[in-house]
């Protein structure tokens, strides 16, 4: 996500950005766009941004990059409202990718060394494996102690349908165009920006971890799929919604 936003030339909050603990909001310019010293991926970072009045900084084309939708609401005001967009990936592939990434990502703050020796089947039966992560985020039930219901799935679908622009990682170029059209940023997608997106999102994607993908009829794939049935259904719904939304969005070329 961050590389797509960088290539588009917007201002974006970013975890681990320089000086994200300072008592002031700062905007650091990049070759394309800029980075704001706010960690919107953590509760502490969101509270800090709210305390410092992030919305009142009037930062142009500001994207608050976070999955903590409900916590981030405190960053908005009556004068500075927001729009929600989500970038989705196949939920089973995402969980499998996390399995391989967690084995090597010693630099991450949530690194779990115990995962390194697990098989995928063992991993699928632990709290480290995603459990309908997107559905839980959308209905604000992140604790695995809270059982999801069909009503939660219905509500998650309703939020996507009524409140969100839906984008997909397997359609990055089109997603960039839809994002620009939705927010009125057509002027950002010049030749240089398009080339940047194509290079870093398609040809030479950054921060990727190539890994094998088990067959869909394998025990490993089915175990992870079973753990994410609500997300699988939500993803299929979002694909249909993506086609519907595309009828009303003119992508700038």
Backbone torsions as a table, in degrees:
resi	resn	phi	psi	omega
1	UNK	NA	-47.6	-173.2
2	UNK	-63.1	-31.3	-179.4
3	UNK	-74.3	-35.5	174.7
4	UNK	-61.5	-47.3	-179.3
5	UNK	-65.3	-38.9	178.5
6	UNK	-61.4	-46.5	-179.6
7	UNK	-64.0	-30.8	179.7
8	UNK	-73.9	-18.0	176.2
9	UNK	85.5	23.5	178.6
10	UNK	-90.2	174.8	172.1
11	UNK	-97.0	130.1	-175.1
12	UNK	-136.4	142.4	171.5
13	UNK	-72.9	149.9	-178.0
14	UNK	-149.7	130.9	174.9
15	UNK	-64.4	139.9	178.4
16	UNK	68.1	17.5	174.5
17	UNK	-68.4	159.2	-177.0
18	UNK	-62.5	134.5	174.5
19	UNK	65.1	32.4	-178.6
20	UNK	-80.7	10.8	173.8
21	UNK	-113.8	-0.6	-177.5
22	UNK	-70.5	157.5	-178.5
23	UNK	-81.2	19.0	179.6
24	UNK	-139.9	149.2	172.4
25	UNK	-81.5	128.5	178.2
26	UNK	-125.9	148.0	177.1
27	UNK	-116.8	119.9	-178.2
28	UNK	-105.7	120.7	-177.2
29	UNK	-75.0	141.9	174.8
30	UNK	-117.9	179.0	176.7
31	UNK	-59.7	-40.2	174.0
32	UNK	-121.2	117.6	176.6
33	UNK	71.5	-153.5	-176.2
34	UNK	-156.3	164.4	179.7
35	UNK	-118.0	136.0	178.1
36	UNK	-102.7	135.7	-174.2
37	UNK	-77.4	63.5	179.7
38	UNK	-133.7	128.4	174.7
39	UNK	-95.9	90.1	-178.4
40	UNK	-83.4	5.6	178.8
41	UNK	-89.8	-7.7	-178.0
42	UNK	-124.4	150.3	177.1
43	UNK	-58.3	-41.6	179.3
44	UNK	-63.2	-41.4	179.6
45	UNK	-65.2	-38.6	178.8
46	UNK	-67.4	-42.8	178.7
47	UNK	-62.7	-40.8	177.5
48	UNK	-61.0	-44.8	-179.3
49	UNK	-64.1	-38.7	178.2
50	UNK	-65.8	-42.7	-179.9
51	UNK	-62.7	-36.0	-178.3
52	UNK	-87.1	0.5	176.5
53	UNK	67.9	53.6	-177.6
54	UNK	-53.8	-46.7	-176.5
55	UNK	-61.9	-33.7	-176.9
56	UNK	-78.5	-2.1	178.0
57	UNK	-75.1	-12.5	179.3
58	UNK	54.6	43.4	178.0
59	UNK	-76.6	122.0	-176.6
60	UNK	-66.6	142.1	176.2
61	UNK	51.3	48.9	-177.6
62	UNK	-82.6	126.7	174.3
63	UNK	-112.3	120.2	174.9
64	UNK	-88.6	103.6	-174.6
65	UNK	-86.1	100.9	-176.4
66	UNK	-157.1	152.3	170.6
67	UNK	-99.2	-7.4	-178.1
68	UNK	-87.4	73.0	-171.9
69	UNK	-59.8	-45.3	-174.2
70	UNK	-74.2	-40.4	176.8
71	UNK	-62.9	-35.6	-176.0
72	UNK	-73.7	-11.1	178.8
73	UNK	-59.6	-28.9	-179.6
74	UNK	-67.8	-12.5	178.9
75	UNK	-82.1	-13.9	-178.3
76	UNK	-96.0	157.2	179.2
77	UNK	-135.4	172.6	176.5
78	UNK	-62.1	-32.7	-179.9
79	UNK	-82.8	-24.9	-177.1
80	UNK	-130.7	84.1	-179.6
81	UNK	-86.9	168.6	-177.3
82	UNK	-124.6	167.6	172.6
83	UNK	-123.8	142.4	-176.7
84	UNK	-100.0	130.9	167.2
85	UNK	-131.7	150.0	-179.2
86	UNK	-128.7	138.2	176.4
87	UNK	-108.9	112.4	-171.2
88	UNK	-106.2	149.3	175.4
89	UNK	-128.5	151.3	176.6
90	UNK	-49.1	123.6	-171.6
91	UNK	-64.3	-34.1	178.6
92	UNK	-72.2	-44.9	177.2
93	UNK	-61.2	-38.4	179.1
94	UNK	-63.0	-43.6	-179.2
95	UNK	-66.7	-39.4	177.9
96	UNK	-65.8	-41.9	177.9
97	UNK	-61.1	-40.8	178.5
98	UNK	-63.1	-37.6	178.2
99	UNK	-56.7	-49.5	-179.2
100	UNK	-70.5	-38.2	-179.0
101	UNK	-66.5	-41.0	-178.6
102	UNK	-62.8	-26.3	180.0
103	UNK	-68.8	-25.5	-173.5
104	UNK	-117.6	-15.0	-169.5
105	UNK	-81.5	65.3	-178.7
106	UNK	-65.3	-19.1	-177.9
107	UNK	-84.3	-11.3	-178.2
108	UNK	-79.1	146.3	-177.6
109	UNK	-69.5	-22.0	178.5
110	UNK	-105.6	26.3	178.5
111	UNK	-62.3	134.8	-179.5
112	UNK	-121.5	100.5	-176.7
113	UNK	-61.3	-25.4	-178.9
114	UNK	-66.5	-20.9	-179.8
115	UNK	-72.4	-24.4	-173.3
116	UNK	-56.3	-35.5	-176.6
117	UNK	-96.4	1.5	-178.0
118	UNK	-80.1	148.7	166.0
119	UNK	-81.7	167.0	-179.8
120	UNK	-65.6	-36.3	177.8
121	UNK	-64.3	-41.7	177.4
122	UNK	-64.0	-43.0	-179.9
123	UNK	-60.4	-39.5	-177.7
124	UNK	-63.1	-19.3	-177.0
125	UNK	-103.6	18.2	-179.4
126	UNK	-118.4	169.6	178.2
127	UNK	-72.5	-11.1	-179.5
128	UNK	-77.2	-20.6	179.2
129	UNK	-82.1	140.2	176.8
130	UNK	-54.5	143.1	177.2
131	UNK	-132.3	84.8	-179.3
132	UNK	53.7	50.4	-171.9
133	UNK	-60.0	-43.7	-177.3
134	UNK	-68.8	-45.3	177.9
135	UNK	-58.2	-44.7	-179.8
136	UNK	-62.5	-41.3	178.2
137	UNK	-61.7	-43.7	-174.7
138	UNK	-69.4	-30.5	-179.5
139	UNK	-105.1	5.4	174.4
140	UNK	61.3	47.7	176.1
141	UNK	-129.8	70.1	-172.9
142	UNK	-82.0	-18.1	178.8
143	UNK	-75.7	128.8	178.5
144	UNK	-67.0	-13.4	175.2
145	UNK	-71.8	-18.6	178.0
146	UNK	-91.9	111.7	-178.4
147	UNK	-74.4	133.3	176.6
148	UNK	-79.6	152.9	-179.4
149	UNK	-127.9	171.5	175.4
150	UNK	-61.6	-31.8	177.6
151	UNK	-65.2	-37.9	176.8
152	UNK	-62.2	-43.5	178.2
153	UNK	-62.3	-43.3	177.2
154	UNK	-58.8	-45.0	-179.2
155	UNK	-64.9	-39.3	178.6
156	UNK	-63.0	-42.9	176.5
157	UNK	-61.9	-41.2	-178.8
158	UNK	-64.5	-39.0	178.4
159	UNK	-63.8	-44.3	177.7
160	UNK	-62.2	-43.0	-176.8
161	UNK	-68.1	-40.6	-172.6
162	UNK	-96.6	-23.5	-168.7
163	UNK	-121.4	-14.0	-167.8
164	UNK	-126.1	147.8	164.3
165	UNK	-88.4	125.1	-175.8
166	UNK	-97.7	127.9	178.6
167	UNK	-129.8	163.2	-175.9
168	UNK	-135.6	143.0	179.6
169	UNK	-68.5	-24.4	179.1
170	UNK	-87.4	7.7	175.1
171	UNK	-140.2	56.8	-170.4
172	UNK	-65.4	-42.1	-178.4
173	UNK	-65.2	-46.4	178.3
174	UNK	-65.6	-37.2	178.0
175	UNK	-62.0	-40.3	177.7
176	UNK	-61.9	-42.1	178.6
177	UNK	-64.3	-41.7	178.6
178	UNK	-66.1	-39.8	179.6
179	UNK	-62.7	-44.3	178.9
180	UNK	-62.8	-42.0	-179.8
181	UNK	-67.3	-41.8	-176.8
182	UNK	-62.8	-39.7	-176.6
183	UNK	-97.3	2.1	179.8
184	UNK	73.2	36.4	-177.4
185	UNK	-110.1	30.6	-174.7
186	UNK	-56.3	-33.0	-177.3
187	UNK	-67.3	-15.8	-179.5
188	UNK	-76.8	-21.2	-174.7
189	UNK	-95.1	66.7	173.2
190	UNK	-85.6	-175.9	-176.1
191	UNK	-60.3	-40.8	-178.7
192	UNK	-65.0	-41.6	179.6
193	UNK	-65.6	-44.3	178.4
194	UNK	-61.1	-41.7	179.4
195	UNK	-64.1	-38.4	178.3
196	UNK	-63.7	-46.6	179.8
197	UNK	-61.6	-45.0	-178.6
198	UNK	-62.9	-39.4	-178.1
199	UNK	-70.6	-50.4	-170.6
200	UNK	-91.8	-11.6	177.7
201	UNK	-108.1	-20.6	-176.1
202	UNK	-118.9	-60.3	-172.3
203	UNK	-75.6	-49.4	-176.4
204	UNK	-130.5	65.0	-176.9
205	UNK	-59.4	137.8	-177.5
206	UNK	-90.3	149.4	175.6
207	UNK	61.4	42.3	175.6
208	UNK	-106.1	159.5	180.0
209	UNK	-134.7	87.7	-178.2
210	UNK	-55.8	137.7	-177.9
211	UNK	-157.3	159.1	177.1
212	UNK	-72.1	152.4	177.4
213	UNK	-116.7	120.2	-179.0
214	UNK	-64.3	154.4	178.0
215	UNK	-61.7	149.0	-175.7
216	UNK	-65.5	-20.0	178.0
217	UNK	-97.8	9.5	-179.9
218	UNK	-80.6	154.7	177.9
219	UNK	-59.1	-35.6	-178.5
220	UNK	-65.7	-48.3	-179.7
221	UNK	-62.3	-45.0	-177.6
222	UNK	-65.8	-34.6	179.7
223	UNK	-65.4	-42.2	179.7
224	UNK	-73.0	-37.5	176.7
225	UNK	-61.7	-43.0	-179.7
226	UNK	-61.0	-31.9	-179.8
227	UNK	-77.0	-12.5	-174.6
228	UNK	-129.7	37.1	-174.9
229	UNK	-62.9	-37.7	178.1
230	UNK	-66.1	-42.1	178.6
231	UNK	-66.3	-35.9	177.2
232	UNK	-61.5	-44.9	178.7
233	UNK	-68.4	-38.9	178.9
234	UNK	-64.3	-38.6	179.7
235	UNK	-64.3	-42.7	178.0
236	UNK	-63.4	-39.8	176.7
237	UNK	-63.6	-42.2	-178.7
238	UNK	-64.9	-33.9	177.3
239	UNK	-62.3	-41.9	177.3
240	UNK	-67.1	-39.4	178.5
241	UNK	-64.5	-36.5	177.9
242	UNK	-59.3	-43.2	178.4
243	UNK	-65.0	-40.2	179.3
244	UNK	-66.1	-47.0	180.0
245	UNK	-61.8	-32.2	-179.3
246	UNK	-63.1	-21.6	177.9
247	UNK	-71.0	-16.7	-174.6
248	UNK	-115.9	7.1	-177.8
249	UNK	-121.3	122.6	175.8
250	UNK	-93.5	111.7	-176.2
251	UNK	-78.2	127.3	177.2
252	UNK	-70.3	134.5	-179.2
253	UNK	-118.0	NA	NA
